[in-house]
Amino acid sequence: MRRLKLIWDFRGPNALRIAEHHHVHLKEYIKTSELNNIIVDFEALSDMHSIAFMVVDEDKMQPLRDILKPHRGQVFSD
């Protein structure tokens, strides 16, 4: 099954802190929704651009996308 990476972009001097905070909320959502086999993390792409992301199976993407409203997505590769 193909896996997709749902991405939330944050820009500016506080981007990393905001991405880290968003990561916490994504983890809470996964726990309360009892979802399995999902990767959640955050990453600094530069000093002014960070992301929080969630990797999901393609069949779970649409309902999560509609609820969580990521900024963008891409095919995930390990």
C-alpha positions in Angstrom: 0.0 0.0 0.0 1.3 3.5 -0.9 1.9 5.8 2.0 1.3 9.6 1.9 2.9 12.4 3.9 0.5 15.1 5.0 2.5 18.3 5.6 1.9 21.5 7.6 4.3 24.4 6.7 5.4 27.0 9.2 7.5 30.0 8.3 9.3 32.7 10.2 11.6 33.0 13.1 9.4 30.8 15.4 8.7 28.2 12.7 10.4 25.4 14.5 8.7 26.0 17.8 5.3 26.2 16.1 6.0 23.0 14.1 7.0 21.2 17.3 3.8 22.4 19.0 1.7 21.3 16.1 3.4 17.9 16.2 2.2 17.5 19.8 -1.4 18.1 18.7 -1.1 15.6 15.9 0.2 13.0 18.3 -2.8 13.7 20.6 -5.2 13.4 17.7 -3.8 10.0 16.8 -4.0 8.8 20.3 -7.6 9.9 20.9 -8.7 8.6 17.5 -6.9 5.3 18.2 -5.1 5.3 14.8 -2.4 2.8 14.0 0.6 2.6 11.8 1.0 6.4 11.5 4.3 8.3 11.7 4.2 11.9 13.1 7.2 14.2 13.4 8.5 17.7 12.7 11.6 19.0 10.9 13.4 22.2 10.3 14.0 22.8 6.6 15.8 26.1 7.1 16.1 28.8 9.8 12.8 30.2 8.6 10.8 27.2 7.4 9.8 24.1 9.4 7.2 21.4 8.9 5.1 19.1 11.0 4.0 16.0 9.2 2.0 12.8 9.4 2.5 9.7 7.2 -0.6 7.6 6.6 -1.7 4.8 4.4 -3.4 6.1 1.2 -6.8 4.7 2.1 -6.8 6.7 5.4 -5.6 9.9 3.7 -8.9 11.5 2.6 -10.8 11.6 5.9 -7.7 12.8 7.8 -7.0 15.4 5.1 -10.6 16.7 5.4 -10.4 16.9 9.2 -6.9 18.1 9.8 -6.4 20.3 6.7 -2.7 19.9 5.9 -1.2 22.5 3.7 0.1 20.0 1.2 1.0 16.3 0.7 3.4 14.0 -1.1 4.1 10.4 -1.6 6.2 9.1 1.3 9.4 7.2 0.6 11.6 5.7 3.4 
